[in-house]
């Protein structure tokens, strides 16, 4: 039977923060409320609200107000009443692409993106399934996304272990950019830790060695 809860969006609870605590091996999810008095109050969620695993790596709130929680075994969505859990199913091509969820991101449209070992998955709320975008690195190894930035043209710029990637969600085409300085023999790693666009629409990335600016027209590091 399809999961069809009577959603009470987390946003309607006036939640502005979710605190994940690991204490003595016990998981605790709290919600922060701000009553009319202006004082912040921390309340425990009802008993029985549990996650797929207690090792939480990331948490975001989507455009509809739901909380998404990444763990080392499964993806969780809290709607104000209950937790829906998503797991990788080898027999279902539309399930989330991994069991170990490395990170969560939200684009300007409020859509949820999930970082897996060799793919970036987009959650499709209409079907409650996932669309996979293959990010396998050149040597076939896993390529985990550490940061995501959406450009004005809708393309996603991804900071990954194998360099800077540009993903066009419309066709799934992935372009890779090396930000290493070929003149510096000490720069042996391609990893990019962070990517962002400034107010002048210039693209900046943080590598293992320095902060660089990418000329998007040429695909080269700007000097």
HELIX and SHEET records of a PDB file:
HELIX    1   1 UNK A   10  UNK A   13  5                                   4    
SHEET    1   A 3 UNK A  18  UNK A  23  0                                        
SHEET    2   A 3 UNK A  26  UNK A  34 -1                                        
SHEET    3   A 3 UNK A  40  UNK A  44 -1                                        
SHEET    1   B 4 UNK A  56  UNK A  61  0                                        
SHEET    2   B 4 UNK A  67  UNK A  71 -1                                        
SHEET    3   B 4 UNK A  75  UNK A  78 -1                                        
SHEET    4   B 4 UNK A  83  UNK A  86 -1                                        
SHEET    1   C 4 UNK A 103  UNK A 106  0                                        
SHEET    2   C 4 UNK A 112  UNK A 115 -1                                        
SHEET    3   C 4 UNK A 119  UNK A 124 -1                                        
SHEET    4   C 4 UNK A 129  UNK A 134 -1                                        
SHEET    1   D 4 UNK A 145  UNK A 150  0                                        
SHEET    2   D 4 UNK A 156  UNK A 160 -1                                        
SHEET    3   D 4 UNK A 163  UNK A 168 -1                                        
SHEET    4   D 4 UNK A 173  UNK A 177 -1                                        
SHEET    1   E 4 UNK A 192  UNK A 197  0                                        
SHEET    2   E 4 UNK A 203  UNK A 207 -1                                        
SHEET    3   E 4 UNK A 211  UNK A 215 -1                                        
SHEET    4   E 4 UNK A 220  UNK A 221 -1                                        
END                                                                             
